[in-house]
Amino acid sequence: MPRNHKLKDETGHRYDRWTVLHRDQDCCHGAAKWICRCDCGTVTSVKGQSLRDGMSRSCGCLAKEIISRMQTGDFKYGEAETRSIPEYKIWCNMKQRCLNPRNNHFDRYGGRGITISPEWIASFGTFLADMGPWPGTGYSIERVNNESGYCKENCRWATDKEQARNKRNNRLITHGGKTQTMAAWAEETGLLLITIWTRIHKGWPVDRALTTYPRNSMAKKLAGATRK
């Protein structure tokens, strides 16, 4: 996708612990990204929006420092620095979704019985220590079992792609003793997702839907290479 040349040049600007070095390739949907250096020395690509809205304040070293201070007792809960890190905002949004009936997303969370462990409700420090630092742009908190609540045993940081595969409305298919989404089967077999979906929708047996390849198709070649 072509660059937006009217975009403000962020080179040299500082955002908390980030210093912007130069423009990076845009995201696939056109959002601007910038190569940044953290005060700790880490250099990586960060979305411009994440810099401006404060969702990315460091490479993760800030959260690690706060966790270390919690463990040594050199920490005051609620201090301004803590309230501004992404992990704190994620914790607050999680509680809103599950505990506040006025929240726009309550019906899909608290309204359908999704709970938060008492330890996490009571303490942001416990939540942060259990989850660890937010990995960065493109990650969010995910419940591994979508029907269970938020707790240490059921949560992890996951990419948007991983989250999409774990939605309640995803159809799971079992083949060869393995159960996964159609998207996962498409990646594994080399078949197009729409091909698998159409076959299943038409009533094809799962085994046939996942093992029948178009003649001379790239999918067939990929599958053959995978099996070698």
CYANA upper distance limits for C-alpha pairs under 8 A (distance plus 0.5 A):
  1 MET  CA     26 ASP  CA      8.00
  1 MET  CA     28 CYS  CA      7.52
  1 MET  CA     29 HIS  CA      8.21
  1 MET  CA     30 GLY  CA      6.78
  2 PRO  CA     30 GLY  CA      8.38
  3 ARG  CA     26 ASP  CA      7.56
  3 ARG  CA     30 GLY  CA      8.08
 10 GLU  CA     20 VAL  CA      6.83
 10 GLU  CA     22 HIS  CA      8.00
 10 GLU  CA     23 ARG  CA      8.37
 10 GLU  CA     34 TRP  CA      8.40
 11 THR  CA     20 VAL  CA      5.56
 11 THR  CA     21 LEU  CA      5.85
 11 THR  CA     22 HIS  CA      5.69
 11 THR  CA     23 ARG  CA      7.81
 12 GLY  CA     19 THR  CA      6.73
 12 GLY  CA     20 VAL  CA      5.65
 12 GLY  CA     21 LEU  CA      6.47
 12 GLY  CA     22 HIS  CA      8.36
 13 HIS  CA     19 THR  CA      6.38
 13 HIS  CA     20 VAL  CA      6.00
 14 ARG  CA     18 TRP  CA      6.07
 14 ARG  CA     19 THR  CA      5.04
 14 ARG  CA     20 VAL  CA      6.85
 15 TYR  CA     19 THR  CA      6.99
 15 TYR  CA     51 LEU  CA      6.75
 15 TYR  CA     52 ARG  CA      7.99
 15 TYR  CA     54 GLY  CA      8.41
 15 TYR  CA     57 ARG  CA      7.08
 16 ASP  CA     57 ARG  CA      5.81
 16 ASP  CA     58 SER  CA      7.59
 17 ARG  CA     38 CYS  CA      5.88
 17 ARG  CA     39 ASP  CA      5.84
 17 ARG  CA     57 ARG  CA      6.32
 17 ARG  CA     58 SER  CA      5.69
 18 TRP  CA     36 CYS  CA      6.45
 18 TRP  CA     37 ARG  CA      6.07
 18 TRP  CA     38 CYS  CA      5.09
 18 TRP  CA     39 ASP  CA      7.01
 18 TRP  CA     57 ARG  CA      7.09
 18 TRP  CA     58 SER  CA      6.47
 19 THR  CA     36 CYS  CA      5.92
 19 THR  CA     37 ARG  CA      5.73
 19 THR  CA     38 CYS  CA      6.90
 19 THR  CA     39 ASP  CA      8.22
 20 VAL  CA     34 TRP  CA      7.07
 20 VAL  CA     35 ILE  CA      6.65
 20 VAL  CA     36 CYS  CA      4.89
 20 VAL  CA     37 ARG  CA      7.02
 21 LEU  CA     34 TRP  CA      7.80
 21 LEU  CA     35 ILE  CA      6.07
 21 LEU  CA     36 CYS  CA      5.81
 21 LEU  CA     37 ARG  CA      7.39
 22 HIS  CA     34 TRP  CA      6.37
 22 HIS  CA     35 ILE  CA      5.93
 22 HIS  CA     36 CYS  CA      7.81
 23 ARG  CA     32 ALA  CA      8.41
 23 ARG  CA     33 LYS  CA      6.89
 23 ARG  CA     34 TRP  CA      5.00
 23 ARG  CA     35 ILE  CA      6.50
 24 ASP  CA     32 ALA  CA      8.02
 24 ASP  CA     33 LYS  CA      5.73
 24 ASP  CA     34 TRP  CA      5.27
 24 ASP  CA     35 ILE  CA      6.19
 24 ASP  CA     45 SER  CA      7.40
 25 GLN  CA     32 ALA  CA      7.87
 25 GLN  CA     33 LYS  CA      6.87
 25 GLN  CA     34 TRP  CA      8.36
 26 ASP  CA     30 GLY  CA      5.94
 26 ASP  CA     31 ALA  CA      6.06
 26 ASP  CA     32 ALA  CA      5.25
 26 ASP  CA     33 LYS  CA      5.94
 27 CYS  CA     31 ALA  CA      5.65
 27 CYS  CA     32 ALA  CA      6.97
 27 CYS  CA     33 LYS  CA      7.39
 31 ALA  CA     47 LYS  CA      7.65
 31 ALA  CA     48 GLY  CA      8.13
 32 ALA  CA     47 LYS  CA      6.51
 32 ALA  CA     48 GLY  CA      6.18
 32 ALA  CA     49 GLN  CA      8.35
 33 LYS  CA     45 SER  CA      6.82
 33 LYS  CA     46 VAL  CA      5.93
 33 LYS  CA     47 LYS  CA      4.76
 33 LYS  CA     48 GLY  CA      5.88
 34 TRP  CA     45 SER  CA      5.90
 34 TRP  CA     46 VAL  CA      5.87
 34 TRP  CA     47 LYS  CA      6.78
 34 TRP  CA     48 GLY  CA      6.95
 35 ILE  CA     43 VAL  CA      7.42
 35 ILE  CA     44 THR  CA      6.04
 35 ILE  CA     45 SER  CA      4.89
 35 ILE  CA     46 VAL  CA      6.88
 36 CYS  CA     43 VAL  CA      6.07
 36 CYS  CA     44 THR  CA      6.08
 36 CYS  CA     45 SER  CA      6.53
 36 CYS  CA     46 VAL  CA      7.23
 37 ARG  CA     41 GLY  CA      6.59
 37 ARG  CA     42 THR  CA      6.09
 37 ARG  CA     43 VAL  CA      4.83
 37 ARG  CA     44 THR  CA      7.14
 38 CYS  CA     42 THR  CA      5.69
 38 CYS  CA     43 VAL  CA      6.83
 38 CYS  CA     58 SER  CA      6.41
 38 CYS  CA     59 CYS  CA      6.69
 39 ASP  CA     58 SER  CA      8.37
 40 CYS  CA     61 CYS  CA      7.93
 42 THR  CA     59 CYS  CA      7.30
 44 THR  CA     59 CYS  CA      8.50
 46 VAL  CA     50 SER  CA      7.51
 46 VAL  CA     51 LEU  CA      7.70
 46 VAL  CA     56 SER  CA      8.26
 46 VAL  CA    137 THR  CA      7.49
 47 LYS  CA     51 LEU  CA      7.08
 47 LYS  CA    137 THR  CA      7.54
 48 GLY  CA     52 ARG  CA      6.83
 49 GLN  CA     53 ASP  CA      6.53
 50 SER  CA     54 GLY  CA      6.44
 50 SER  CA     55 MET  CA      5.42
 50 SER  CA     56 SER  CA      5.83
 50 SER  CA    137 THR  CA      7.61
 51 LEU  CA     55 MET  CA      7.00
 51 LEU  CA     56 SER  CA      6.00
 51 LEU  CA     57 ARG  CA      7.44
 54 GLY  CA     84 SER  CA      7.93
 54 GLY  CA     85 ILE  CA      8.04
 54 GLY  CA     86 PRO  CA      7.85
 55 MET  CA     85 ILE  CA      7.51
 55 MET  CA     86 PRO  CA      5.50
 56 SER  CA     85 ILE  CA      8.20
 56 SER  CA     86 PRO  CA      7.16
 56 SER  CA    136 GLY  CA      7.34
 56 SER  CA    137 THR  CA      7.89
 57 ARG  CA     62 LEU  CA      8.33
 57 ARG  CA     85 ILE  CA      7.32
 57 ARG  CA     86 PRO  CA      8.28
 58 SER  CA     62 LEU  CA      6.72
 59 CYS  CA    135 PRO  CA      8.48
 59 CYS  CA    136 GLY  CA      7.87
 60 GLY  CA     64 LYS  CA      6.99
 60 GLY  CA    133 PRO  CA      6.28
 60 GLY  CA    134 TRP  CA      7.15
 60 GLY  CA    135 PRO  CA      7.31
 60 GLY  CA    136 GLY  CA      8.07
 61 CYS  CA     65 GLU  CA      6.65
 62 LEU  CA     66 ILE  CA      6.88
 63 ALA  CA     67 ILE  CA      6.71
 63 ALA  CA     85 ILE  CA      7.95
 63 ALA  CA     87 GLU  CA      8.29
 63 ALA  CA    132 GLY  CA      8.30
 63 ALA  CA    133 PRO  CA      5.93
 63 ALA  CA    134 TRP  CA      8.43
 64 LYS  CA     68 SER  CA      6.69
 64 LYS  CA    132 GLY  CA      8.10
 64 LYS  CA    133 PRO  CA      6.87
 65 GLU  CA     69 ARG  CA      6.68
 66 ILE  CA     70 MET  CA      6.68
 66 ILE  CA     75 PHE  CA      7.89
 66 ILE  CA     82 THR  CA      8.23
 67 ILE  CA     71 GLN  CA      6.85
 67 ILE  CA    125 GLY  CA      7.97
 67 ILE  CA    128 LEU  CA      7.60
 67 ILE  CA    129 ALA  CA      6.61
 68 SER  CA     72 THR  CA      6.90
 69 ARG  CA     73 GLY  CA      6.42
 69 ARG  CA     74 ASP  CA      5.34
 69 ARG  CA     75 PHE  CA      5.90
 70 MET  CA     74 ASP  CA      6.63
 70 MET  CA     75 PHE  CA      5.86
 70 MET  CA    125 GLY  CA      7.62
 77 TYR  CA     82 THR  CA      8.12
 77 TYR  CA    125 GLY  CA      8.19
 78 GLY  CA     82 THR  CA      6.78
 78 GLY  CA     83 ARG  CA      6.80
 79 GLU  CA     83 ARG  CA      7.04
 80 ALA  CA     84 SER  CA      6.97
 81 GLU  CA     85 ILE  CA      7.42
 82 THR  CA     88 TYR  CA      7.32
 83 ARG  CA     88 TYR  CA      6.24
 83 ARG  CA     89 LYS  CA      7.80
 84 SER  CA     88 TYR  CA      7.40
 84 SER  CA     89 LYS  CA      7.88
 85 ILE  CA     89 LYS  CA      7.38
 86 PRO  CA     90 ILE  CA      6.72
 86 PRO  CA    134 TRP  CA      7.74
 87 GLU  CA     91 TRP  CA      6.67
 87 GLU  CA    128 LEU  CA      7.50
 87 GLU  CA    133 PRO  CA      7.57
 87 GLU  CA    134 TRP  CA      6.66
 88 TYR  CA     92 CYS  CA      6.72
 88 TYR  CA    124 PHE  CA      7.54
 89 LYS  CA     93 ASN  CA      6.63
 90 ILE  CA     94 MET  CA      6.61
 90 ILE  CA    141 ILE  CA      8.28
 91 TRP  CA     95 LYS  CA      6.92
 91 TRP  CA    124 PHE  CA      7.45
 91 TRP  CA    127 PHE  CA      8.03
 92 CYS  CA     96 GLN  CA      6.75
 93 ASN  CA     97 ARG  CA      6.72
 94 MET  CA     98 CYS  CA      6.93
 95 LYS  CA     99 LEU  CA      6.07
 95 LYS  CA    100 ASN  CA      7.94
 95 LYS  CA    116 ILE  CA      8.04
 95 LYS  CA    121 ILE  CA      7.68
 96 GLN  CA    100 ASN  CA      5.53
 96 GLN  CA    103 ASN  CA      6.76
 96 GLN  CA    106 PHE  CA      8.08
 97 ARG  CA    101 PRO  CA      8.46
 97 ARG  CA    103 ASN  CA      6.55
 97 ARG  CA    104 ASN  CA      8.20
 97 ARG  CA    105 HIS  CA      6.04
 97 ARG  CA    106 PHE  CA      5.30
 97 ARG  CA    109 TYR  CA      6.39
 97 ARG  CA    110 GLY  CA      6.83
 98 CYS  CA    106 PHE  CA      6.42
 98 CYS  CA    109 TYR  CA      5.78
 98 CYS  CA    110 GLY  CA      4.35
 98 CYS  CA    111 GLY  CA      7.86
 98 CYS  CA    114 ILE  CA      6.90
 98 CYS  CA    115 THR  CA      6.76
 98 CYS  CA    116 ILE  CA      7.82
 99 LEU  CA    106 PHE  CA      8.00
 99 LEU  CA    110 GLY  CA      6.44
100 ASN  CA    106 PHE  CA      7.12
100 ASN  CA    110 GLY  CA      8.24
101 PRO  CA    106 PHE  CA      6.12
101 PRO  CA    107 ASP  CA      8.25
101 PRO  CA    110 GLY  CA      8.10
101 PRO  CA    111 GLY  CA      7.95
102 ARG  CA    106 PHE  CA      7.55
105 HIS  CA    109 TYR  CA      7.16
106 PHE  CA    110 GLY  CA      5.77
106 PHE  CA    111 GLY  CA      5.96
107 ASP  CA    111 GLY  CA      4.71
107 ASP  CA    112 ARG  CA      6.71
108 ARG  CA    112 ARG  CA      6.45
109 TYR  CA    113 GLY  CA      6.95
109 TYR  CA    114 ILE  CA      5.49
109 TYR  CA    115 THR  CA      8.27
110 GLY  CA    114 ILE  CA      5.41
110 GLY  CA    115 THR  CA      6.88
114 ILE  CA    147 GLU  CA      7.73
114 ILE  CA    148 SER  CA      6.81
114 ILE  CA    149 GLY  CA      5.33
114 ILE  CA    150 TYR  CA      7.95
115 THR  CA    148 SER  CA      8.06
115 THR  CA    149 GLY  CA      5.11
115 THR  CA    150 TYR  CA      6.63
116 ILE  CA    120 TRP  CA      7.13
116 ILE  CA    121 ILE  CA      6.95
116 ILE  CA    149 GLY  CA      6.15
116 ILE  CA    150 TYR  CA      5.09
116 ILE  CA    151 CYS  CA      6.67
117 SER  CA    121 ILE  CA      6.92
117 SER  CA    149 GLY  CA      7.99
117 SER  CA    150 TYR  CA      6.72
117 SER  CA    151 CYS  CA      5.75
118 PRO  CA    122 ALA  CA      6.62
119 GLU  CA    123 SER  CA      6.66
119 GLU  CA    126 THR  CA      7.22
119 GLU  CA    127 PHE  CA      8.18
120 TRP  CA    124 PHE  CA      6.85
120 TRP  CA    126 THR  CA      6.55
120 TRP  CA    127 PHE  CA      5.64
120 TRP  CA    151 CYS  CA      7.73
123 SER  CA    127 PHE  CA      7.05
124 PHE  CA    128 LEU  CA      6.62
125 GLY  CA    129 ALA  CA      6.58
126 THR  CA    130 ASP  CA      6.55
127 PHE  CA    131 MET  CA      6.56
127 PHE  CA    152 LYS  CA      8.38
128 LEU  CA    132 GLY  CA      5.91
128 LEU  CA    133 PRO  CA      7.40
130 ASP  CA    152 LYS  CA      6.47
131 MET  CA    152 LYS  CA      7.55
131 MET  CA    155 CYS  CA      8.13
131 MET  CA    156 ARG  CA      7.13
131 MET  CA    157 TRP  CA      8.06
134 TRP  CA    139 TYR  CA      7.88
134 TRP  CA    140 SER  CA      8.28
134 TRP  CA    157 TRP  CA      7.55
135 PRO  CA    139 TYR  CA      6.93
135 PRO  CA    157 TRP  CA      7.74
138 GLY  CA    159 THR  CA      6.03
138 GLY  CA    160 ASP  CA      6.39
139 TYR  CA    157 TRP  CA      6.53
139 TYR  CA    158 ALA  CA      5.70
139 TYR  CA    159 THR  CA      4.94
139 TYR  CA    160 ASP  CA      6.75
140 SER  CA    157 TRP  CA      5.98
140 SER  CA    158 ALA  CA      6.11
140 SER  CA    159 THR  CA      7.03
140 SER  CA    160 ASP  CA      7.82
141 ILE  CA    155 CYS  CA      7.15
141 ILE  CA    156 ARG  CA      6.31
141 ILE  CA    157 TRP  CA      5.28
141 ILE  CA    158 ALA  CA      6.71
142 GLU  CA    155 CYS  CA      5.96
142 GLU  CA    156 ARG  CA      5.99
142 GLU  CA    157 TRP  CA      6.53
142 GLU  CA    158 ALA  CA      6.44
142 GLU  CA    163 GLN  CA      7.11
143 ARG  CA    148 SER  CA      7.69
143 ARG  CA    149 GLY  CA      7.52
143 ARG  CA    150 TYR  CA      6.95
143 ARG  CA    154 ASN  CA      5.91
143 ARG  CA    155 CYS  CA      5.09
143 ARG  CA    156 ARG  CA      7.28
144 VAL  CA    154 ASN  CA      5.88
144 VAL  CA    155 CYS  CA      6.39
144 VAL  CA    156 ARG  CA      7.78
144 VAL  CA    166 ASN  CA      8.11
145 ASN  CA    154 ASN  CA      6.99
146 ASN  CA    166 ASN  CA      7.59
146 ASN  CA    167 LYS  CA      7.80
146 ASN  CA    168 ARG  CA      7.29
148 SER  CA    154 ASN  CA      7.90
149 GLY  CA    154 ASN  CA      7.70
150 TYR  CA    154 ASN  CA      6.87
150 TYR  CA    155 CYS  CA      6.75
151 CYS  CA    155 CYS  CA      6.54
158 ALA  CA    162 GLU  CA      6.39
158 ALA  CA    163 GLN  CA      6.82
159 THR  CA    163 GLN  CA      6.69
160 ASP  CA    164 ALA  CA      6.65
161 LYS  CA    165 ARG  CA      7.00
162 GLU  CA    166 ASN  CA      7.04
163 GLN  CA    167 LYS  CA      7.18
165 ARG  CA    170 ASN  CA      7.15
165 ARG  CA    181 THR  CA      7.05
165 ARG  CA    183 ALA  CA      7.81
165 ARG  CA    184 ALA  CA      8.42
166 ASN  CA    170 ASN  CA      7.44
170 ASN  CA    181 THR  CA      7.01
170 ASN  CA    182 MET  CA      8.45
171 ARG  CA    181 THR  CA      6.36
171 ARG  CA    182 MET  CA      7.23
172 LEU  CA    179 THR  CA      6.82
172 LEU  CA    180 GLN  CA      5.69
172 LEU  CA    181 THR  CA      5.01
172 LEU  CA    182 MET  CA      7.10
173 ILE  CA    179 THR  CA      5.95
173 ILE  CA    180 GLN  CA      6.12
173 ILE  CA    181 THR  CA      6.51
173 ILE  CA    182 MET  CA      7.15
173 ILE  CA    206 VAL  CA      8.04
174 THR  CA    178 LYS  CA      5.89
174 THR  CA    179 THR  CA      4.65
174 THR  CA    180 GLN  CA      7.13
174 THR  CA    206 VAL  CA      8.26
175 HIS  CA    179 THR  CA      7.01
175 HIS  CA    206 VAL  CA      7.40
175 HIS  CA    207 ASP  CA      7.06
180 GLN  CA    184 ALA  CA      6.68
180 GLN  CA    185 TRP  CA      7.34
181 THR  CA    185 TRP  CA      6.87
182 MET  CA    186 ALA  CA      6.57
182 MET  CA    193 LEU  CA      7.09
182 MET  CA    196 ILE  CA      7.59
182 MET  CA    197 TRP  CA      7.76
183 ALA  CA    187 GLU  CA      6.92
183 ALA  CA    193 LEU  CA      6.50
184 ALA  CA    188 GLU  CA      6.73
185 TRP  CA    189 THR  CA      6.41
185 TRP  CA    210 LEU  CA      8.14
186 ALA  CA    190 GLY  CA      6.06
186 ALA  CA    191 LEU  CA      5.58
186 ALA  CA    192 LEU  CA      6.24
186 ALA  CA    193 LEU  CA      5.74
186 ALA  CA    196 ILE  CA      7.78
187 GLU  CA    191 LEU  CA      7.73
189 THR  CA    210 LEU  CA      7.48
189 THR  CA    211 THR  CA      8.20
189 THR  CA    219 ALA  CA      7.79
189 THR  CA    222 LEU  CA      8.37
189 THR  CA    223 ALA  CA      6.38
190 GLY  CA    218 MET  CA      8.42
190 GLY  CA    219 ALA  CA      5.13
190 GLY  CA    220 LYS  CA      7.83
190 GLY  CA    222 LEU  CA      6.64
190 GLY  CA    223 ALA  CA      6.63
191 LEU  CA    195 THR  CA      7.22
191 LEU  CA    196 ILE  CA      7.53
191 LEU  CA    210 LEU  CA      8.19
191 LEU  CA    213 TYR  CA      7.85
191 LEU  CA    219 ALA  CA      5.98
192 LEU  CA    196 ILE  CA      7.06
193 LEU  CA    197 TRP  CA      6.66
194 ILE  CA    198 THR  CA      6.45
195 THR  CA    199 ARG  CA      6.71
196 ILE  CA    200 ILE  CA      6.71
196 ILE  CA    209 ALA  CA      6.55
196 ILE  CA    210 LEU  CA      7.32
197 TRP  CA    201 HIS  CA      6.50
198 THR  CA    202 LYS  CA      6.63
199 ARG  CA    203 GLY  CA      6.94
199 ARG  CA    204 TRP  CA      5.88
199 ARG  CA    209 ALA  CA      6.32
200 ILE  CA    204 TRP  CA      5.71
200 ILE  CA    205 PRO  CA      7.63
200 ILE  CA    206 VAL  CA      7.37
200 ILE  CA    209 ALA  CA      7.17
204 TRP  CA    208 ARG  CA      7.08
204 TRP  CA    209 ALA  CA      6.42
205 PRO  CA    209 ALA  CA      6.64
206 VAL  CA    210 LEU  CA      6.68
207 ASP  CA    211 THR  CA      6.67
208 ARG  CA    212 THR  CA      6.19
213 TYR  CA    217 SER  CA      7.44
213 TYR  CA    219 ALA  CA      7.25
213 TYR  CA    220 LYS  CA      6.13
214 PRO  CA    219 ALA  CA      8.25
214 PRO  CA    220 LYS  CA      7.64
215 ARG  CA    220 LYS  CA      8.09
216 ASN  CA    220 LYS  CA      7.30
216 ASN  CA    221 LYS  CA      8.17
217 SER  CA    221 LYS  CA      7.19
218 MET  CA    222 LEU  CA      6.61
219 ALA  CA    223 ALA  CA      6.54
220 LYS  CA    224 GLY  CA      6.65
221 LYS  CA    225 ALA  CA      6.71
222 LEU  CA    226 THR  CA      6.66
223 ALA  CA    227 ARG  CA      6.82
224 GLY  CA    228 LYS  CA      7.04
